[in-house]
């Protein structure tokens, strides 16, 4: 069973990173409803969590497996 938590030592899995990114963006002033935790399949076909940010310029994905912010 997977446990979602904030990374306490700077390490974690994709769900932990999503929670931390979401928390930091909310603290920075982004509206909570614009930050969606999205479950997708990674390149291996495994379940993977990313943060989708909904903006007036489109939806963007923050993924700990990618080095760039990507459009949905």
N, C-alpha and C positions, 0 to 999 in steps of 0.2 A: 504494500500500500504506500502510495506517495504522500508525503507531508509537505504542504506549502508553508513556507516561513520566510522571514526576511533574512538575507545573508548576514550573519553576525561577524564573520571574520573576513568579509570580502569575497567569500567563495560560496558557491551554491549551484543549483541546477537552473534550468530555464525558468521554472516557476518562481524561484527565489529572485532572480534578476528582474522578472516582470513586476513583481510586487515592489521591489526597491525603485525601479524606474518610475512606476506610477506614483509612489509616495513622493519622490523628489519633484516630479512635474506638478503635482498638486501643491506642494509647498512653494513652487515657483510661480503659482497663480493660474495654471491651466485648470479649466473646469473638470471636475470629476467625471461628468457624463461624456466628455470627449476622449476619455482614456479607456479603451476597451481591451480586456484580456481576451485574447483570441487563441484558440487551440487549432493547430494546423498539423500537417504531416511534414517532417523534415525530408532531406534528400534520401535518407535510408528508409523512409516510410514509417518511421516511428512518430508517436505523438509528441508535439512540441508546442510550447507556449510562447507567444510574442505579444508585444504591446502595440495595439493599433491606435493611432492618434487621429481623431476626426477633426479636420479643419475646413475653413472656407475655401482652401486651395486643393482639397482632396484629402484622402485618407493615406496615412503614412505608417509604415511598419518599423518598429524598433526590435531588432532580433539580435540576441547575443551570439548567434552563429554567423552574422554578417558584419562587415566592417563599415557599411554605409546604411543610411536611412533609405528605405525603398518605398516607392509608391505601391499602394495595394494592387 
